[in-house]
Amino acid sequence: MTKLIGSLTSPFVRKVRIVAAEKHIDYEFIIDVPWEATTHVPDFNPLGKVPVWVMEDGRAIYDSRVIVEYLDHISPVHPLIPREVRPCLAVKRCEALADGIIDAAALVFMERKRPATQQSPEWIARQINKVNRGLAALATDLSKNDWCAEGAYTLADIAVGCALGYLDLRYSDEIDWRRAHPGLSELFDRLMERPNFKNTVPVV
């Protein structure tokens, strides 16, 4: 059986878990935290990052964007990435923006784990600004629409939902994205009504 290697808090792992569930693809979920000394993640991904998707023949696929595109192609159930160029571009652009928000937020989280004397307030502020600009761009793109791209539930919505969920996990007292962007808040509430989002809420 294919395997997914990842942690319970990674929004990128969550994205893969949701896509696999939407596509009705079975796999074994192996929990492995790459920051721990006992991790085996580098045995599968030389970059030491999750998620990693290990196919039945032992070959490993990474990162999340590559994995979810692969999953969408191998199962005809509920297509999440349009095949036409322009609609596909709209979905992947939104995914890239959501992933970038996660990357910036994760950098701040890791920076704050360093001793206070070694932290860079300028670096932290720069990343937080990226998060806020990214959220504003997502909100503008969403506007009054129900979904992020192409008027239907796609990978774009999954990626955005995972990004917003990560901000709730790590920055609920600092980044009030719900008040700043009511449209994103409504989208997130709609997503959380879906079983595949409910079943993958990050666990600390």
Secondary structure, 3 states (H helix, E strand, C coil): CCEEEECCCCHHHHHHHHHHHHCCCCCEEEECCCCCCCCCHHHHCCCCCCCEEECCCCCEECCHHHHHHHHHHHCCCCCCCCCCHHHHHHHHHHHHHHHHHHHHHHHHHHHCCCCHHHCCHHHHHHHHHHHHHHHHHHHHHHCCCCCCECCECCHHHHHHHHHHHHHHHHHCCCCCHHHHCHHHHHHHHHHCCCHHHHCCCCCC
